């Protein structure tokens, strides 16, 4: 059985994409969404589990899933392959190899595109693992996405993802700052976004401002803006020794102070 743990904003549409593609897939979450193919009972999920997609929020939840509360390492005897799809510190992800038995294939497969891409099945996956393991995994991933970037050995996909998200966080913080300043100057938001789209300020958040679900949100620990703060921390954890991290830390601070937009 193929299972997906973490059936939230990203995980649920990914699970539905697998099932719509004819895969016998079951979901696990600690919150009951009221769907028959998602369980909150780990013992209804673990015993027949062979392939796991982990889409839980952070390192704490990953530890709970694999080693502690749910303890799939102890409750899933048939588990042979794990996709780490959460955005986590590359240092932490690489360390999983020493904590998980060697007969279990590990692939880091963080994704990009936000909820709209998960729903449209157009996610971009950044992949780390051997050539053979990635080739075997691609048909499954193709049910959920359309862009697959094999970055290298296990851990390389996560390294690429946190760097990509550092750029996304920078764009988010600066685009929102620009829009706030534009409001103060009396500029029309839509006109300015149209300008940005066709000029040197073009970026992902500005281009998708009307479709990215968190584009207007303020910071909250449990929303996508809060996840960006976590992702910047993951990038900082993987910074080269002696690197100047002052700018990423400032980006993180700016995101923490984002307020909701009404337009």
C-alpha positions, -999 to 999 in steps of 0.1 A, spaced: 0 0 0 11 36 -7 4 60 21 6 98 24 10 113 59 0 149 64 -32 155 46 -33 193 49 -34 220 23 -7 204 2 -10 167 12 -47 163 6 -47 173 -31 -15 152 -36 -33 122 -21 -63 128 -44 -41 130 -74 -25 96 -66 -60 80 -61 -74 96 -93 -43 81 -111 -54 46 -101 -30 42 -71 -42 23 -40 -33 52 -17 -44 59 18 -39 90 39 -29 95 76 -34 126 96 -38 135 133 -69 155 124 -99 137 110 -110 153 77 -141 131 75 -129 112 44 -131 74 42 -96 70 27 -79 91 54 -74 76 89 -62 90 123 -55 55 135 -18 46 128 -25 9 132 -50 11 103 -23 28 82 11 13 91 9 -26 88 4 -27 50 24 4 42 51 -1 16 57 34 2 53 65 23 50 101 12 57 123 42 41 157 39 40 167 76 49 202 86 83 202 102 111 182 119 91 177 151 62 161 132 86 141 110 103 127 142 68 119 156 58 101 124 89 81 119 103 75 154 82 87 183 44 90 185 34 71 154 68 54 151 65 40 116 100 25 120 84 2 146 48 -1 133 53 -5 95 72 -38 90 66 -38 52 79 -2 46 105 -1 18 105 34 5 100 69 19 96 102 1 104 132 23 82 159 8 82 183 37 106 213 35 132 206 62 168 214 70 190 196 46 213 188 75 184 170 93 173 152 61 208 138 55 209 126 91 178 105 85 199 80 65 217 70 97 184 66 116 165 45 91 174 9 81 193 6 49 167 -16 33 144 14 32 150 36 2 150 73 10 142 100 -16 139 136 -7 112 151 -29 102 185 -16 78 203 -40 71 238 -51 41 256 -65 17 262 -35 -17 247 -32 -29 259 -66 -2 237 -82 -11 207 -60 -47 210 -70 -38 214 -107 -13 186 -104 15 208 -118 39 207 -88 76 210 -93 97 183 -74 133 188 -64 147 153 -60 176 137 -42 185 100 -46 201 75 -70 194 75 -107 176 42 -104 154 52 -75 144 85 -91 135 67 -124 114 42 -105 97 70 -86 89 93 -115 56 76 -127 42 82 -92 54 118 -90 40 124 -125 5 119 -111 10 150 -89 34 172 -108 49 180 -141 84 193 -134 111 170 -119 146 182 -111 170 155 -100 196 175 -81 219 147 -70 222 122 -42 199 120 -11 197 154 5 205 174 -27 168 179 -35 162 194 0 193 217 -4 179 230 -36 144 235 -21 155 256 8 176 278 -15 146 282 -38 123 290 -9 148 315 4 143 333 -29 105 329 -26 106 343 10 126 373 -2 101 379 -30 72 376 -6 87 400 19 97 426 -7 66 424 -29 44 429 1 66 459 13 64 474 -22 26 470 -22 22 486 12 44 516 2 23 518 -31 -8 521 -10 6 550 10 16 567 -23 -19 562 -37 -10 538 -65 -35 513 -77 -25 477 -67 -36 460 -99 -19 486 -121 13 482 -102 12 444 -104 7 446 -141 37 469 -144 58 445 -123 48 416 -145 63 432 -176 94 448 -160 125 441 -140 106 435 -107 88 405 -120 87 376 -95 66 346 -86 45 361 -58 37 393 -78 28 372 -109 5 349 -89 -9 374 -65 -45 366 -74 -40 328 -74 -15 321 -46 -36 313 -16 -14 330 9 -4 361 -11 -25 385 11 -21 367 44 -4 381 75 20 360 96 5 332 117 24 303 131 2 277 114 -3 293 80 18 294 48 35 327 58 45 310 90 59 280 70 80 305 50 96 316 83 104 279 90 118 275 55 142 304 59 154 288 91 160 256 72 181 275 47 201 292 74 208 259 90 225 248 57 244 280 51 281 275 43 305 279 72 314 316 76 286 328 53 271 362 59 235 354 69 224 389 79 202 394 48 183 360 52 177 368 89 163 402 79 140 385 54 128 362 82 121 392 105 102 410 77 79 380 71 72 378 108 58 413 107 36 409 76 0 420 82 -30 408 61 -39 428 30 -74 436 20 -67 442 -16 
